[in-house]
Amino acid sequence: MSDLPAEKTLLPLQTSAILFDLDDTLHHRSKAFYGWASDFAQRYHDPAKKAELTAMVQYLVELDNHGYRPREEYFTDVKRKYPAVEGSIEQLIEGYQRDVIDHIILEDEIMLLLQQLRARQIPFGIVTNGVGSQQKRKIKTLGIDAYTNCIFVSKEFGKQKPDPAIFLAAASCLQKPAQEILFVGDNPEFDIWGAHQVGMKTVWIHHEPRQWPEQISPEVADLTVHTFADLLPVLGLQPAADEEHNTVSQG
């Protein structure tokens, strides 16, 4: 952190720091996974047989369940569905963790967001579920580690979202009370409800066609956006381009 006095922030809801989820928040995990699935399926299909290739890619993507299917179960089911898939479960997991990194990119909107956060000296960090080595490889590939050292990965920390402990530890790292922190994430339970329960304000990134779960009150999401680009105006880091086309909603 710089010792220079921080510029007055423009963050919403009387917040002064931000915590982000990683997958499908600071990078487009779904896009990266689709790229991996396409490459993986091509190993076992003649490109001319487009229908069979497309079916396998769709199966791989749906089975993934946005990353929440345990990898051991995932590849066990893949091998059961496609016996031609080679390698042990451990080898397939290792290959996936290695190869999916090649499909991860830092979106221009997120790069601009990170640059503006640093320029305005707004403290921020990352709270993500997952394996420490894999999540940190993603963060390093994206170059986000150059912007913050407040990075909490569930397997390393010992608790995973939505457990309050991991949110409060990240708040302590930012040296801010939970009430002054804005949490940005795509998962209604792990990210939005998890942050809300410790008093943080929240921004839900609503990636279609995912829907808000019925068992969680929609009021725990203070703000909702639909694209990465929407984050900039809602955080006050650049003017909204056009009120008529603004896709940010409150509540």
C-alpha positions in Angstrom: 0.0 0.0 0.0 1.2 3.5 -0.8 1.9 6.0 2.0 0.4 8.8 -0.1 -3.0 10.1 0.9 -5.7 8.3 -0.9 -7.8 10.2 -3.4 -11.5 10.5 -2.4 -13.2 7.4 -3.6 -16.3 7.2 -5.7 -17.4 3.8 -4.6 -21.1 3.2 -4.0 -23.0 2.4 -0.8 -20.5 4.3 1.4 -17.7 1.8 0.8 -14.0 2.4 0.6 -12.5 -0.9 -0.5 -13.4 -3.9 -2.7 -13.2 -7.6 -2.6 -13.6 -9.7 -5.7 -14.4 -13.3 -6.4 -12.0 -14.7 -9.1 -13.8 -17.1 -11.5 -16.4 -15.4 -13.7 -15.7 -12.1 -11.9 -12.1 -11.0 -12.6 -11.9 -13.3 -15.6 -14.4 -15.1 -17.8 -14.0 -18.6 -16.5 -16.9 -19.9 -18.6 -15.2 -18.8 -21.8 -11.9 -20.3 -20.8 -13.6 -23.6 -19.8 -15.4 -23.8 -23.2 -12.0 -23.3 -24.9 -10.5 -26.1 -23.0 -13.5 -28.4 -23.6 -13.3 -27.7 -27.3 -9.6 -28.6 -27.4 -10.2 -31.7 -25.3 -13.1 -33.0 -27.4 -11.1 -32.6 -30.6 -8.6 -35.1 -29.4 -11.2 -37.8 -29.6 -13.3 -36.8 -32.6 -12.8 -36.3 -36.3 -13.3 -32.6 -37.0 -15.5 -33.5 -39.9 -18.0 -35.2 -37.5 -19.2 -31.8 -36.2 -22.4 -33.2 -34.5 -20.5 -35.7 -32.4 -17.8 -33.1 -31.5 -20.4 -30.5 -30.6 -22.3 -33.0 -28.4 -19.1 -33.9 -26.5 -18.3 -30.2 -25.9 -21.8 -29.6 -24.6 -21.6 -32.6 -22.3 -18.2 -31.4 -20.9 -19.5 -27.9 -20.3 -22.8 -29.0 -18.7 -21.2 -31.6 -16.5 -18.8 -28.9 -15.2 -21.7 -27.0 -13.5 -19.8 -23.7 -13.7 -16.8 -25.2 -11.9 -18.7 -26.5 -8.9 -18.5 -30.2 -9.8 -15.5 -31.8 -8.0 -12.8 -32.7 -10.5 -12.6 -36.3 -9.4 -16.3 -36.8 -10.0 -16.1 -34.8 -13.2 -13.5 -36.9 -14.9 -14.9 -40.2 -13.6 -18.1 -39.3 -15.4 -16.3 -38.2 -18.5 -14.4 -41.5 -18.7 -17.7 -43.4 -18.1 -19.4 -41.5 -20.9 -16.4 -41.6 -23.3 -14.4 -44.8 -22.7 -11.9 -43.7 -25.3 -10.6 -40.9 -23.0 -7.1 -41.8 -22.0 -5.3 -41.5 -18.7 -6.0 -41.9 -15.0 -8.3 -39.5 -13.2 -5.2 -38.0 -11.6 -3.6 -37.5 -15.0 -6.7 -36.0 -16.4 -7.0 -33.5 -13.6 -3.4 -32.5 -13.9 -3.8 -32.1 -17.6 -6.9 -30.0 -17.2 -5.3 -27.7 -14.6 -2.3 -27.2 -16.9 -4.2 -26.7 -20.2 -7.1 -24.5 -19.1 -4.6 -21.8 -18.2 -3.9 -21.3 -21.9 -7.5 -20.2 -22.4 -7.6 -17.6 -19.6 -7.4 -14.0 -20.7 -7.7 -10.6 -18.9 -10.7 -8.8 -20.4 -9.9 -5.2 -21.4 -12.7 -4.0 -19.0 -11.0 -5.7 -16.1 -7.6 -4.4 -17.0 -9.0 -0.9 -17.0 -10.8 -1.6 -13.7 -7.6 -2.7 -12.0 -5.6 0.3 -13.4 -8.2 2.7 -12.1 -8.3 1.1 -8.7 -4.6 1.4 -8.4 -4.6 5.0 -9.8 -7.2 6.0 -7.2 -5.5 4.1 -4.4 -8.6 2.1 -3.7 -7.6 -1.1 -1.7 -8.9 -4.3 -3.0 -8.4 -8.1 -2.7 -9.6 -11.5 -3.9 -11.5 -14.2 -2.1 -11.9 -17.4 -4.1 -12.8 -21.0 -3.5 -10.5 -23.6 -5.0 -7.1 -25.2 -4.8 -4.4 -22.7 -3.9 -1.9 -23.6 -6.6 -4.4 -23.6 -9.4 -6.1 -20.3 -8.4 -2.8 -18.6 -7.9 -1.7 -19.8 -11.3 -4.8 -18.1 -12.8 -4.1 -14.9 -10.9 -0.5 -14.8 -12.0 -1.4 -15.6 -15.6 -3.9 -12.7 -15.5 -1.3 -10.4 -13.9 -3.6 -9.5 -11.0 -0.9 -10.3 -8.4 0.9 -7.1 -9.5 -2.1 -5.1 -8.2 -2.8 -6.7 -4.8 -1.3 -9.1 -2.2 -4.6 -9.6 -0.3 -5.5 -12.9 -1.9 -7.4 -15.6 0.0 -7.9 -19.1 -1.5 -10.1 -21.4 0.4 -8.0 -24.6 0.3 -5.0 -22.6 1.7 -7.0 -20.6 4.2 -8.9 -23.7 5.5 -12.4 -22.2 5.1 -14.4 -21.6 2.0 -17.0 -19.2 1.0 -19.7 -18.6 2.3 -18.0 -19.2 5.7 -17.7 -15.8 7.5 -14.1 -16.4 8.5 -12.6 -16.1 5.0 -14.5 -12.8 4.4 -13.4 -11.3 7.7 -9.8 -12.3 7.2 -9.8 -10.5 3.9 -11.3 -7.5 5.5 -8.6 -7.5 8.1 -6.0 -7.7 5.3 -7.5 -4.6 3.7 -7.6 -2.9 7.1 -11.2 -2.0 6.7 -14.3 -2.8 8.6 -16.6 -5.2 6.8 -19.3 -2.5 6.5 -17.0 -0.4 4.3 -16.2 -3.2 1.9 -18.0 -3.9 -1.4 -17.9 -7.5 -2.5 -18.2 -8.3 -6.2 -19.0 -11.8 -7.3 -21.2 -14.1 -9.5 -22.4 -16.8 -7.1 -25.5 -15.8 -5.1 -24.8 -18.1 -2.2 -21.0 -18.2 -1.9 -20.3 -14.6 -2.9 -23.3 -12.4 -2.3 -25.0 -14.1 0.7 -21.6 -14.9 2.2 -20.4 -11.3 2.1 -23.8 -9.9 3.1 -23.9 -12.1 6.3 -20.7 -10.3 7.6 -22.1 -6.8 6.8 -20.4 -6.2 3.5 -22.2 -4.5 0.6 -22.6 -6.5 -2.5 -22.6 -6.4 -6.3 -23.9 -9.5 -8.1 -22.6 -10.2 -11.6 -25.6 -11.9 -13.2 -24.3 -14.0 -16.1 -27.2 -15.3 -18.2 -28.8 -17.8 -18.1 -28.0 -18.3 -14.4 -30.8 -17.3 -12.1 -31.1 -16.2 -8.5 -31.9 -19.1 -6.1 -35.3 -19.1 -4.5 -34.0 -19.9 -1.1 -32.0 -16.7 -0.8 -33.6 -13.3 -0.5 -32.7 -11.1 -3.6 -32.3 -8.2 -1.2 -28.9 -9.4 -0.2 -27.6 -8.2 -3.6 -27.3 -4.4 -3.2 -26.5 -3.9 -6.8 -26.7 -6.1 -9.9 -24.7 -5.9 -13.2 -24.8 -8.0 -16.3 -21.4 -7.6 -17.9 -17.8 -6.9 -16.9 -18.1 -3.5 -18.6 -20.9 -2.6 -16.2 -18.6 -2.7 -13.3 -16.8 0.5 -14.2 -19.7 2.9 -14.1 -21.4 1.2 -11.1 -18.1 1.6 -9.1 -18.0 5.2 -10.1 -14.7 4.7 -12.0 -16.0 6.1 -15.2 -19.2 7.8 -16.2 -22.0 5.6 -17.4 -22.0 5.8 -21.2 -25.7 6.3 -21.6 -28.4 6.2 -18.9 -30.9 4.9 -21.5 -28.7 1.8 -22.0 -27.5 1.4 -18.4 -27.9 -2.2 -17.3 -27.2 -1.7 -13.6 -30.0 -2.2 -11.2 -30.4 -1.7 -7.4 -31.8 -4.2 -5.0 
